[in-house]
Amino acid sequence: MATVKQLMSTKTDGTNYIIDCDENVFKALQIMAEANISAVMVTENDKIVGIFTERDYSRKCELKGLSAKDASVRDLMTEQMITVTPETSMDQCMGLMDQYHIRHLPVIENEKMVGMVSMRDVVEILITERESTIKGLENYILGSGFAT
């Protein structure tokens, strides 16, 4: 079973995208658009205090009549975060995402953020693992060994 640590070792972009809580939402959207991501971590005095996602923007900003250039990230961010460690399995990540209806899990090690796991990351790993298991079982059934 793959772990968050194994997933992070395969990611090509290890950048942790952050924004200060007092910045405006428009700047957060620019960062996310430029990096082609859908969430950024929010900091205050270099400490992580929340996460800001596309969902936060779509559900808390425009629908409530706020402007991205006038609203601060602090006003729209999600403060309560579910986090994982590098030792967390992909099945555990999927379980947390399903249970809490979230798409991003910050990875914390020694009280510091070391990465971010997205639902896409988890699904890709789990599909690959399942395909490998299926192929191995097919090989076993057909008598060609349990090679994957």
MOMOWO-V621903 format. One record per backbone hydrogen bond with DSSP energy under -1.0 kcal/mol. NH is the residue of the N-H (numbers start at 1). CO is the residue of the C=O. If there is no record, write none. Layout:
BEGIN
nh=NH co=CO
nh=NH co=CO
END
This chain:
BEGIN
nh=4 co=88
nh=5 co=86
nh=7 co=3
nh=8 co=4
nh=9 co=5
nh=10 co=7
nh=19 co=41
nh=21 co=43
nh=23 co=20
nh=25 co=71
nh=26 co=68
nh=28 co=24
nh=29 co=25
nh=30 co=26
nh=31 co=27
nh=32 co=28
nh=33 co=29
nh=34 co=30
nh=35 co=31
nh=37 co=32
nh=40 co=52
nh=41 co=17
nh=42 co=50
nh=43 co=19
nh=44 co=47
nh=47 co=44
nh=49 co=42
nh=50 co=42
nh=51 co=78
nh=52 co=40
nh=54 co=38
nh=57 co=53
nh=58 co=54
nh=59 co=55
nh=60 co=56
nh=61 co=57
nh=64 co=61
nh=65 co=62
nh=66 co=61
nh=71 co=67
nh=73 co=23
nh=74 co=21
nh=76 co=73
nh=77 co=73
nh=78 co=51
nh=84 co=106
nh=88 co=85
nh=90 co=2
nh=93 co=89
nh=94 co=90
nh=95 co=91
nh=96 co=92
nh=97 co=93
nh=98 co=94
nh=99 co=95
nh=100 co=96
nh=102 co=97
nh=105 co=117
nh=107 co=115
nh=108 co=84
nh=109 co=112
nh=112 co=109
nh=114 co=107
nh=117 co=105
nh=119 co=103
nh=122 co=118
nh=123 co=119
nh=124 co=120
nh=125 co=121
nh=126 co=122
nh=127 co=123
nh=128 co=124
nh=129 co=125
nh=130 co=126
nh=131 co=127
nh=132 co=128
nh=133 co=129
nh=134 co=130
nh=135 co=131
nh=136 co=132
nh=137 co=133
nh=138 co=134
nh=139 co=135
nh=140 co=136
nh=141 co=137
nh=142 co=138
nh=143 co=140
nh=144 co=139
END
